């Protein structure tokens, strides 16, 4: 015969009270939510581990520092040598210019037979100019100037009178730009007014 409910044995009352007093663990989801809500500043920070170098690493670091210092010193020295060489070159150029001037003074002014004349009037260079733009005509004159300079560039002391024409400032400025850009070692001066009437320059090949 099955036992009735009345016949079932109930746990003692003292055991029931002890189980009620014991704290029940919180569910896992609730624990994770509580940890996530904890601010970062409340987390315990672990001290960084000190960097420990071996003797070999310290020697290599010291060698690298010495190499860098030596490279910087060499770069500074090279910069000083370059500046010194530039000053010497400038001084040599000044001395050469002075010597050339003294040589000219001893020789006296060149005669008309010693000066080569190049007529840059467009009518002396082209037979027909109809339909040609001013820029094309100017380029033709400048090209003739370059040709004559290249032919005589090795003839040191040679003087060439380039006749650009009176009041033709455009061609004159173009010739001076060519001198400053391509033939910096050469010098120029205005041709004698009595003969060229401010319409020519004399270039000296140096």
Buried (B, 14 or more C-beta within 10 A) or exposed (E): EEEEEEEEEEEEEEEEEEEEEEEEEEEEEEEEEEEEEEEEEEEEEEEEEEEEEEEEEEEEEEEEEEEEEEEEEEEEEEEEEEEEEEEEEEEEEEEEEEEBEEEEEEEEEBEEEEBBBBBBBBEEBEEEEEEEEEEEBBEBBBEBBEEBBEEBBEEEEBBBBBBBBEEBEEBBEBBEEBBEEEBEEBBBEEBBEEEBEBBBBBBBBB
